[in-house]
Amino acid sequence: MPRSAVHLAGPQYLVHDSLPSQSLYQGDDRGGAALTVLLPGEGARLLWDITYSILFEAVTTMLVLLSYQLFHKEILRDGLIYQYLMKGRCLSLTSQLVKTLLYNFIRQEKCPPPATHIFEQQSDGGGLLYGLASGVASGLWSVFALGGAGSKPGLDQEQNPLPLSNQSLLLLLVLANLTDGPNNCPNPYRQAVTCFKNTQDTSSIPTEQHHMFQINFNSLYTALCEQQRSNQATLILYTLLHQNTNMRTYMLSRTDMENLVMPILKILYHVEDRNSHHVYMALIILLILTEEDTFNRSIHEVVLKNITWYSERSLTEISLGSLLILVVIRTIQFNMTRTRDKYLHTNCLAALANMSAQFRCLHQYAAQRIISLFALLSKKHNKILEQATQSVRGLRRADYAQDLNVIEEVIRMMLEIINSCLSNSLHHNPNLVYALLYKRELFEQFRTHPSFQDIMQNLETVIGFFSQRLEAAGTDLSVERVQEVIMKGAQALPKDRLKKFPELKFRYVEEDQPEDFFIPYVWSLVFNSGVGLNWSPTGIELFSRDSG
């Protein structure tokens, strides 16, 4: 079990002196005590040095009170603390609490040094109030700086230099992912997270939305961009993109989307160093973003210089769109050789498919990698086909047949992605045409395959058209001359020569009962990332220690 938290009743007036202490415990509303400490009163200075310590303890106490879920394998949908949070005074504080936790995350305040006090020490050594406040601050500093008796050794100081920000975000995720109440009563904390508005939005707040509030979207966006190294920051970004239409619209309107997309691409690029849940969340964020055509167009207009973290090839200048394609293709190839996760495959291909009609001026290397991925899939297809042919055992043959169906689905998806680009923006992508012609023999075996005949028609048309023009241009053509022929040919190819197919569009939809995934995931983050918290692993039932 975690270390005991500081008792909240004593120093509460240091944070919220506008409320008398006895009002916190009226009736059966004892759960409001911790919340009241978390909420600043009018004129209160939220992040005074001593207040920082009290706020941190209040947030931590809330996590401890809710941690009973850790010791149950099934998702709990009731309980004493749950009831306190879902009704009475706690319910009325919902939007203010969520706003406070978000601002704690936004501010990214470091822990104040232990020598700083907001009270002047009296000559006689100070009274009870001073001693209590000073003791809390010093004790908290020991936990932050030294790890404390209950923390992960060396973890808190090195990986969590912003303990209040980290802990507040964890609590926000726990609250937002609580199950709905009885009789389909919605989780008010999730409602608050999904409906808040920008402070610059001057439209009136609908009276029926009781938990709506306003917050500075620019500050929140900046914090989200800066903190994507952590699982919890990526998870809150996913939550806001997926569930808060106001925030999603704001993000998609930004002209500096590279600040948000680049950290997500780094997560996927360093897939070997990330847990699977973090990779999934990053990939789903990309999928949600690629649902919007404005995003798919704008990323090809952003030019990046010297991408030092991409080690496979020197990228001195490349569009954000081409870099995104490279990283997603690399993720697919990693998955093919290592994890072989169909879910990961499907979402990677869906993101590429969503972007394909808007591919613009693809980088030469990005075009090459698209065709190289198709070559890898083709080679894998031939190997499985050979194994299936040679297999004489009925059961084993059925397994090969299933593998063959899966790889053919992926191959068709790749053909549809290439076809979508050629059909919609061929004249914008001479590098893809060049790569297609250079590896044209790869596609020969699929011309008469019943699963690919229809989609191969356009590829055959493009390959045949440009091959004739190159033959007419002569032999021993330089790369520059070939590119010139392709660019002129792209303008001359009649659009009606290419068959129209339905637009490729995929949308992310959460599975039924998403809490079965998200609640264990969130609590695994609390378990592994909570500052100054430590539970005995032997008692954890909600998730396995090696999950994620």
Secondary structure per residue as TSV (DSSP state, phi and psi in degrees):
chain	resnum	aa	ss	phi	psi
A	1	M	-	360.0	154.0
A	2	P	-	-71.5	165.2
A	3	R	-	-62.2	155.3
A	4	S	-	-72.7	141.9
A	5	A	-	-88.8	162.1
A	6	V	-	-63.1	136.1
A	7	H	-	-62.0	131.4
A	8	L	S	-81.9	-22.5
A	9	A	S	-68.9	-33.3
A	10	G	S	-64.4	-64.5
A	11	P	G	-89.8	19.3
A	12	Q	G	-60.5	-33.6
A	13	Y	G	-73.5	-10.8
A	14	L	G	-66.9	-25.8
A	15	V	T	-103.4	-39.7
A	16	H	-	-137.7	71.1
A	17	D	T	-79.8	1.5
A	18	S	T	-82.6	-9.8
A	19	L	S	-114.3	126.5
A	20	P	-	-64.9	143.1
A	21	S	G	-61.8	-33.8
A	22	Q	G	-68.6	-21.5
A	23	S	G	-70.0	-17.3
A	24	L	G	-69.3	-21.6
A	25	Y	G	-118.6	19.1
A	26	Q	S	-70.0	143.0
A	27	G	T	61.2	-139.2
A	28	D	T	-109.3	41.2
A	29	D	-	-115.1	39.7
A	30	R	T	-63.7	-24.7
A	31	G	T	-64.8	-17.2
A	32	G	H	-73.3	-13.4
A	33	A	H	-61.5	-51.4
A	34	A	H	-63.5	-38.3
A	35	L	H	-64.9	-39.9
A	36	T	H	-63.3	-39.0
A	37	V	H	-62.5	-33.7
A	38	L	H	-71.7	-22.9
A	39	L	S	-99.8	127.1
A	40	P	-	-76.4	141.5
A	41	G	-	-83.4	174.5
A	42	E	T	-63.2	131.7
A	43	G	T	80.6	-5.1
A	44	A	-	-74.1	144.0
A	45	R	-	-93.0	104.4
A	46	L	T	-58.2	-41.6
A	47	L	T	-114.1	40.6
A	48	W	-	-56.8	153.1
A	49	D	H	-57.7	-45.2
A	50	I	H	-72.0	-34.5
A	51	T	H	-64.3	-34.7
A	52	Y	H	-52.7	-46.5
A	53	S	H	-65.6	-42.1
A	54	I	H	-66.1	-43.2
A	55	L	H	-61.7	-42.0
A	56	F	H	-61.5	-43.8
A	57	E	H	-65.0	-37.4
A	58	A	H	-64.8	-44.5
A	59	V	H	-62.0	-45.8
A	60	T	H	-61.7	-40.5
A	61	T	H	-61.3	-41.2
A	62	M	H	-60.2	-41.3
A	63	L	H	-64.3	-40.8
A	64	V	H	-63.4	-44.1
A	65	L	H	-62.5	-32.1
A	66	L	H	-89.8	-4.7
A	67	S	G	-75.2	0.3
A	68	Y	G	-58.4	-23.9
A	69	Q	G	-61.9	-30.8
A	70	L	G	-58.2	-29.4
A	71	F	G	-99.4	17.6
A	72	H	-	-132.6	131.6
A	73	K	S	-70.8	-37.9
A	74	E	S	-81.2	155.8
A	75	I	-	-75.2	121.8
A	76	L	-	-83.6	136.5
A	77	R	-	-119.6	16.9
A	78	D	-	-162.7	180.0
A	79	G	-	139.4	164.5
A	80	L	H	-61.7	-52.0
A	81	I	H	-64.3	-39.6
A	82	Y	H	-57.3	-45.3
A	83	Q	H	-63.9	-41.8
A	84	Y	H	-59.3	-41.3
A	85	L	H	-73.8	-24.4
A	86	M	H	-96.3	-2.6
A	87	K	S	-150.2	175.4
A	88	G	H	64.4	-145.2
A	89	R	H	-61.9	-36.6
A	90	C	H	-57.8	-40.7
A	91	L	H	-61.9	-39.8
A	92	S	H	-70.5	-18.7
A	93	L	T	-96.6	4.2
A	94	T	H	-54.0	-57.7
A	95	S	H	-64.6	-36.6
A	96	Q	H	-67.5	-38.0
A	97	L	H	-66.1	-48.2
A	98	V	H	-60.6	-41.2
A	99	K	H	-63.4	-42.8
A	100	T	H	-62.5	-44.2
A	101	L	H	-64.1	-39.6
A	102	L	H	-64.5	-41.9
A	103	Y	H	-68.2	-33.6
A	104	N	H	-60.0	-41.2
A	105	F	H	-66.9	-43.3
A	106	I	H	-63.2	-42.4
A	107	R	H	-69.0	-29.8
A	108	Q	-	52.7	42.9
A	109	E	-	-75.3	134.4
A	110	K	-	-79.0	159.7
A	111	C	-	-66.8	130.5
A	112	P	-	-68.2	153.4
A	113	P	-	-66.6	154.1
A	114	P	T	-69.2	-19.3
A	115	A	T	-82.9	-8.9
A	116	T	-	-88.9	129.0
A	117	H	-	-131.0	152.7
A	118	I	S	-97.2	-2.9
A	119	F	S	-114.6	135.6
A	120	E	-	-77.5	129.4
A	121	Q	-	-71.3	132.6
A	122	Q	-	-78.6	161.4
A	123	S	T	-61.9	-29.1
A	124	D	T	-86.8	11.3
A	125	G	S	98.8	-3.2
A	126	G	-	92.8	155.4
A	127	G	-	-90.5	-165.9
A	128	L	H	-62.5	-42.6
A	129	L	H	-61.0	-47.6
A	130	Y	H	-61.7	-44.4
A	131	G	H	-62.4	-40.9
A	132	L	H	-66.2	-48.2
A	133	A	H	-63.3	-45.3
A	134	S	H	-63.5	-39.9
A	135	G	H	-64.4	-40.9
A	136	V	H	-62.2	-46.1
A	137	A	H	-62.6	-45.5
A	138	S	H	-65.2	-40.3
A	139	G	H	-64.4	-41.4
A	140	L	H	-65.7	-39.8
A	141	W	H	-61.5	-37.1
A	142	S	H	-62.5	-40.7
A	143	V	H	-64.1	-45.1
A	144	F	H	-65.1	-48.3
A	145	A	H	-81.3	-38.6
A	146	L	H	-104.7	-8.5
A	147	G	-	99.4	-30.8
A	148	G	-	75.7	167.2
A	149	A	T	-69.6	-24.6
A	150	G	T	-109.0	12.1
A	151	S	S	-101.3	168.4
A	152	K	-	-72.4	128.7
A	153	P	T	-57.5	124.2
A	154	G	T	74.3	-6.2
A	155	L	H	-80.1	-45.0
A	156	D	H	-60.9	-46.3
A	157	Q	H	-72.6	-40.9
A	158	E	H	-81.2	-43.2
A	159	Q	H	-100.7	-12.3
A	160	N	-	-129.6	66.9
A	161	P	S	-71.9	-8.3
A	162	L	-	-121.5	71.2
A	163	P	H	-60.9	-41.1
A	164	L	H	-67.9	-41.3
A	165	S	H	-61.9	-46.8
A	166	N	H	-63.2	-48.1
A	167	Q	H	-66.9	-36.9
A	168	S	H	-65.3	-40.1
A	169	L	H	-66.2	-40.6
A	170	L	H	-62.2	-44.3
A	171	L	H	-63.8	-40.6
A	172	L	H	-59.9	-42.6
A	173	L	H	-66.4	-39.8
A	174	V	H	-62.0	-47.3
A	175	L	H	-65.2	-43.1
A	176	A	H	-66.7	-22.9
A	177	N	T	-103.5	9.2
A	178	L	S	-61.3	146.7
A	179	T	-	-69.6	157.7
A	180	D	-	-63.7	155.4
A	181	G	B	-78.4	179.8
A	182	P	G	-59.7	155.1
A	183	N	G	58.8	35.5
A	184	N	G	59.2	29.4
A	185	C	B	-73.3	116.3
A	186	P	-	-67.4	150.5
A	187	N	-	-66.1	114.4
A	188	P	H	-66.5	-28.2
A	189	Y	H	-71.9	-37.5
A	190	R	H	-65.6	-40.3
A	191	Q	H	-60.0	-41.7
A	192	A	H	-64.9	-39.8
A	193	V	H	-66.9	-33.0
A	194	T	H	-92.5	-6.2
A	195	C	H	-127.7	3.3
A	196	F	-	-67.3	157.2
A	197	K	E	-121.6	168.3
A	198	N	E	-73.6	144.6
A	199	T	T	-63.3	-22.0
A	200	Q	T	-85.7	-4.2
A	201	D	-	-81.8	113.3
A	202	T	-	-93.5	0.2
A	203	S	S	-68.1	152.0
A	204	S	-	-71.1	150.8
A	205	I	-	-86.2	125.2
A	206	P	-	-57.0	136.6
A	207	T	T	-64.1	-27.5
A	208	E	T	-76.1	-14.2
A	209	Q	-	-95.3	87.6
A	210	H	T	-69.4	-24.6
A	211	H	T	-106.0	14.7
A	212	M	-	-78.9	145.1
A	213	F	-	-147.6	178.5
A	214	Q	E	-120.9	145.7
A	215	I	E	-147.4	157.2
A	216	N	-	-74.5	107.0
A	217	F	H	-66.2	-35.2
A	218	N	H	-63.4	-43.1
A	219	S	H	-66.6	-39.8
A	220	L	H	-66.2	-43.4
A	221	Y	H	-59.6	-44.0
A	222	T	H	-61.9	-44.0
A	223	A	H	-63.4	-41.1
A	224	L	H	-62.6	-40.8
A	225	C	H	-65.4	-36.8
A	226	E	H	-80.8	-20.6
A	227	Q	T	-111.4	17.4
A	228	Q	T	-72.4	3.7
A	229	R	T	-68.5	-25.8
A	230	S	S	-98.0	150.5
A	231	N	H	-57.2	-44.1
A	232	Q	H	-68.3	-34.0
A	233	A	H	-68.4	-38.0
A	234	T	H	-67.4	-37.2
A	235	L	H	-67.9	-40.0
A	236	I	H	-70.3	-33.3
A	237	L	H	-62.5	-45.5
A	238	Y	H	-58.6	-46.2
A	239	T	H	-59.2	-44.5
A	240	L	H	-69.3	-42.2
A	241	L	H	-63.8	-40.7
A	242	H	H	-79.6	-34.0
A	243	Q	H	-116.9	-20.8
A	244	N	-	-106.3	99.6
A	245	T	H	-64.8	-31.6
A	246	N	H	-63.4	-46.0
A	247	M	H	-70.0	-38.7
A	248	R	H	-62.6	-45.2
A	249	T	H	-60.2	-40.8
A	250	Y	H	-64.1	-46.4
A	251	M	H	-60.1	-44.2
A	252	L	H	-69.5	-18.1
A	253	S	H	-87.2	-9.0
A	254	R	-	-67.4	145.2
A	255	T	S	-94.6	1.5
A	256	D	-	-120.6	46.3
A	257	M	T	-60.5	-21.1
A	258	E	H	-61.3	-28.8
A	259	N	H	-65.8	-27.1
A	260	L	H	-91.5	-40.8
A	261	V	H	-73.8	-39.4
A	262	M	H	-58.7	-45.5
A	263	P	H	-61.5	-34.1
A	264	I	H	-67.6	-40.3
A	265	L	H	-64.9	-35.7
A	266	K	H	-65.1	-36.3
A	267	I	H	-59.7	-46.8
A	268	L	H	-69.3	-36.8
A	269	Y	H	-64.8	-39.8
A	270	H	T	-94.7	44.6
A	271	V	G	-58.7	-31.3
A	272	E	G	-64.1	-26.6
A	273	D	G	-98.1	-1.4
A	274	R	S	-109.4	152.5
A	275	N	-	-77.7	159.8
A	276	S	H	-62.0	-36.1
A	277	H	H	-64.9	-39.6
A	278	H	H	-63.6	-42.0
A	279	V	H	-63.4	-44.0
A	280	Y	H	-58.3	-47.8
A	281	M	H	-62.4	-41.9
A	282	A	H	-62.3	-42.0
A	283	L	H	-67.8	-40.5
A	284	I	H	-66.4	-35.5
A	285	I	H	-59.3	-45.4
A	286	L	H	-61.6	-41.9
A	287	L	H	-61.4	-43.0
A	288	I	H	-64.0	-42.1
A	289	L	H	-63.2	-39.7
A	290	T	T	-75.6	-3.4
A	291	E	T	-69.8	-17.0
A	292	E	-	-103.3	124.2
A	293	D	H	-63.8	-32.9
A	294	T	H	-61.5	-38.5
A	295	F	H	-66.2	-45.9
A	296	N	H	-63.0	-30.7
A	297	R	H	-78.3	-44.3
A	298	S	H	-67.7	-31.9
A	299	I	T	-67.0	-20.9
A	300	H	T	-86.2	-6.6
A	301	E	T	-95.3	-11.1
A	302	V	-	-92.4	117.7
A	303	V	E	-102.4	127.7
A	304	L	E	-108.2	150.4
A	305	K	E	-117.5	136.2
A	306	N	-	49.8	75.3
A	307	I	-	-83.0	91.6
A	308	T	T	-71.9	-27.7
A	309	W	T	-79.5	-11.8
A	310	Y	-	-89.3	106.8
A	311	S	-	-95.1	-15.7
A	312	E	S	-65.4	-30.3
A	313	R	S	-156.5	147.1
A	314	S	-	-70.7	121.8
A	315	L	-	-116.6	90.2
A	316	T	S	-78.7	-27.4
A	317	E	E	-155.4	123.5
A	318	I	E	-157.9	148.4
A	319	S	E	-76.1	155.5
A	320	L	H	-60.5	-36.2
A	321	G	H	-62.9	-45.5
A	322	S	H	-65.6	-37.9
A	323	L	H	-64.9	-41.0
A	324	L	H	-60.0	-43.6
A	325	I	H	-60.9	-44.6
A	326	L	H	-60.0	-44.7
A	327	V	H	-69.2	-40.5
A	328	V	H	-65.5	-42.1
A	329	I	H	-63.9	-39.7
A	330	R	H	-62.3	-38.2
A	331	T	H	-64.1	-40.9
A	332	I	H	-61.9	-45.6
A	333	Q	H	-65.9	-38.8
A	334	F	H	-61.7	-43.5
A	335	N	H	-64.5	-36.5
A	336	M	H	-65.0	-35.0
A	337	T	H	-95.7	-19.8
A	338	R	T	-115.9	-75.9
A	339	T	T	-83.3	-31.9
A	340	R	-	53.5	50.7
A	341	D	-	-97.1	114.3
A	342	K	H	-64.2	-35.6
A	343	Y	H	-61.1	-43.8
A	344	L	H	-64.0	-44.9
A	345	H	H	-55.5	-50.2
A	346	T	H	-59.6	-44.6
A	347	N	H	-73.1	-33.8
A	348	C	H	-62.1	-48.8
A	349	L	H	-66.0	-36.1
A	350	A	H	-62.9	-41.0
A	351	A	H	-63.9	-44.6
A	352	L	H	-61.8	-41.8
A	353	A	H	-62.5	-42.6
A	354	N	H	-60.5	-34.6
A	355	M	H	-84.3	-21.8
A	356	S	H	-56.4	-39.7
A	357	A	T	-68.9	-18.5
A	358	Q	T	-107.0	9.8
A	359	F	-	-55.2	131.0
A	360	R	-	-137.4	129.1
A	361	C	S	47.8	52.3
A	362	L	-	-57.6	136.3
A	363	H	-	-60.2	146.9
A	364	Q	H	-54.4	-41.9
A	365	Y	H	-70.4	-36.5
A	366	A	H	-63.9	-41.5
A	367	A	H	-63.2	-41.4
A	368	Q	H	-62.6	-41.0
A	369	R	H	-69.2	-30.4
A	370	I	H	-62.6	-47.3
A	371	I	H	-70.6	-35.9
A	372	S	H	-63.9	-37.1
A	373	L	H	-64.7	-40.7
A	374	F	H	-63.3	-38.3
A	375	A	H	-63.1	-40.7
A	376	L	H	-64.4	-41.8
A	377	L	H	-65.6	-39.8
A	378	S	H	-62.9	-42.4
A	379	K	H	-64.6	-41.7
A	380	K	H	-65.7	-39.1
A	381	H	H	-60.7	-45.8
A	382	N	H	-64.8	-36.9
A	383	K	H	-66.8	-44.5
A	384	I	H	-66.0	-38.7
A	385	L	H	-63.0	-40.9
A	386	E	H	-66.1	-41.9
A	387	Q	H	-64.5	-40.1
A	388	A	H	-66.0	-37.3
A	389	T	H	-68.1	-38.6
A	390	Q	H	-81.0	-18.4
A	391	S	-	-71.8	134.0
A	392	V	-	-110.9	-14.3
A	393	R	S	-84.4	130.2
A	394	G	H	-59.3	-44.7
A	395	L	H	-66.8	-44.6
A	396	R	H	-64.9	-36.0
A	397	R	H	-65.6	-36.7
A	398	A	H	-64.3	-37.2
A	399	D	H	-63.5	-43.6
A	400	Y	H	-63.9	-37.8
A	401	A	H	-62.7	-39.5
A	402	Q	H	-66.2	-43.6
A	403	D	H	-61.2	-37.5
A	404	L	H	-65.9	-40.9
A	405	N	H	-61.8	-41.0
A	406	V	H	-65.0	-47.7
A	407	I	H	-67.6	-31.3
A	408	E	H	-71.4	-31.6
A	409	E	H	-64.0	-41.6
A	410	V	H	-68.2	-41.7
A	411	I	H	-61.6	-43.6
A	412	R	H	-62.1	-40.1
A	413	M	H	-60.9	-43.2
A	414	M	H	-64.1	-40.6
A	415	L	H	-62.7	-39.3
A	416	E	H	-66.0	-37.3
A	417	I	H	-64.5	-47.3
A	418	I	H	-62.2	-44.5
A	419	N	H	-62.9	-41.0
A	420	S	H	-60.3	-42.1
A	421	C	H	-64.7	-46.3
A	422	L	H	-64.9	-38.9
A	423	S	H	-72.1	-32.6
A	424	N	H	-103.0	-27.3
A	425	S	H	-149.6	42.2
A	426	L	G	-58.2	-44.2
A	427	H	G	-68.6	-13.4
A	428	H	G	-92.3	-5.2
A	429	N	-	-134.0	63.2
A	430	P	H	-62.7	-29.4
A	431	N	H	-67.1	-34.0
A	432	L	H	-70.6	-39.1
A	433	V	H	-63.0	-42.2
A	434	Y	H	-59.8	-48.3
A	435	A	H	-63.8	-36.8
A	436	L	H	-64.1	-44.3
A	437	L	H	-68.2	-37.4
A	438	Y	H	-64.3	-32.4
A	439	K	T	-114.7	34.8
A	440	R	G	-61.8	-27.9
A	441	E	G	-65.3	-21.3
A	442	L	G	-59.9	-31.0
A	443	F	G	-91.8	-8.2
A	444	E	G	-59.3	-43.2
A	445	Q	G	-68.3	-16.7
A	446	F	G	-99.0	0.0
A	447	R	S	-62.1	-40.9
A	448	T	S	-104.8	5.5
A	449	H	-	-70.5	128.6
A	450	P	T	-59.6	-26.1
A	451	S	T	-79.7	-14.6
A	452	F	T	-126.7	-2.0
A	453	Q	H	-56.0	-44.1
A	454	D	H	-66.0	-45.0
A	455	I	H	-74.0	-22.3
A	456	M	H	-75.4	-17.0
A	457	Q	H	-58.4	-47.0
A	458	N	H	-66.7	-39.9
A	459	L	H	-64.2	-40.3
A	460	E	H	-62.7	-40.9
A	461	T	H	-61.2	-46.4
A	462	V	H	-66.4	-46.5
A	463	I	H	-61.4	-45.0
A	464	G	H	-64.4	-44.0
A	465	F	H	-61.0	-49.5
A	466	F	H	-75.2	-29.6
A	467	S	H	-63.7	-41.4
A	468	Q	H	-63.5	-42.7
A	469	R	H	-67.1	-34.9
A	470	L	H	-70.4	-38.3
A	471	E	H	-63.2	-39.0
A	472	A	H	-69.8	-23.2
A	473	A	T	-79.7	-10.5
A	474	G	-	111.5	-172.0
A	475	T	S	-109.6	171.2
A	476	D	S	50.5	48.5
A	477	L	-	-79.7	140.0
A	478	S	-	-74.5	164.2
A	479	V	H	-58.5	-43.3
A	480	E	H	-61.7	-39.7
A	481	R	H	-68.5	-40.2
A	482	V	H	-60.9	-44.4
A	483	Q	H	-63.6	-35.8
A	484	E	H	-65.2	-43.8
A	485	V	H	-62.5	-41.9
A	486	I	H	-63.2	-44.9
A	487	M	H	-64.7	-40.5
A	488	K	H	-69.5	-38.7
A	489	G	H	-65.5	-35.4
A	490	A	H	-62.1	-33.6
A	491	Q	H	-75.6	-25.7
A	492	A	H	-90.6	-19.4
A	493	L	S	-69.4	118.8
A	494	P	-	-64.4	134.6
A	495	K	G	-65.0	-28.4
A	496	D	G	-75.1	-4.3
A	497	R	G	-74.3	-19.6
A	498	L	S	-101.9	130.7
A	499	K	-	-71.2	137.5
A	500	K	-	-84.8	134.4
A	501	F	-	-118.8	158.0
A	502	P	-	-57.4	145.0
A	503	E	-	-62.6	137.7
A	504	L	-	-80.3	114.0
A	505	K	-	-143.0	124.3
A	506	F	-	-124.2	140.3
A	507	R	-	-123.2	141.9
A	508	Y	-	-79.4	131.5
A	509	V	-	-131.7	128.1
A	510	E	-	-65.6	144.6
A	511	E	-	-70.9	164.0
A	512	D	S	-60.2	143.6
A	513	Q	S	53.5	58.8
A	514	P	T	-60.6	-21.0
A	515	E	H	-61.5	-24.5
A	516	D	H	-63.7	-25.9
A	517	F	H	-94.3	-48.0
A	518	F	H	-75.1	-37.7
A	519	I	H	-64.8	-48.2
A	520	P	H	-61.2	-37.6
A	521	Y	H	-63.1	-48.6
A	522	V	H	-60.5	-43.6
A	523	W	H	-71.5	-25.8
A	524	S	H	-67.1	-33.6
A	525	L	H	-68.5	-41.3
A	526	V	H	-61.7	-44.6
A	527	F	H	-60.9	-43.0
A	528	N	H	-89.8	-23.8
A	529	S	H	-119.3	-8.9
A	530	G	-	-61.8	134.3
A	531	V	T	-84.0	126.5
A	532	G	T	72.1	17.6
A	533	L	-	-117.6	140.7
A	534	N	-	-153.3	120.4
A	535	W	-	-109.6	150.0
A	536	S	-	-67.2	123.6
A	537	P	G	-59.9	-27.2
A	538	T	G	-67.1	-21.9
A	539	G	G	-93.6	-5.6
A	540	I	-	-76.2	124.2
A	541	E	-	-114.0	-21.0
A	542	L	S	-67.9	-35.3
A	543	F	S	-146.8	159.2
A	544	S	-	-84.2	148.9
A	545	R	T	-63.7	-24.6
A	546	D	T	-97.1	8.9
A	547	S	-	-74.3	154.9
A	548	G	-	76.1	360.0
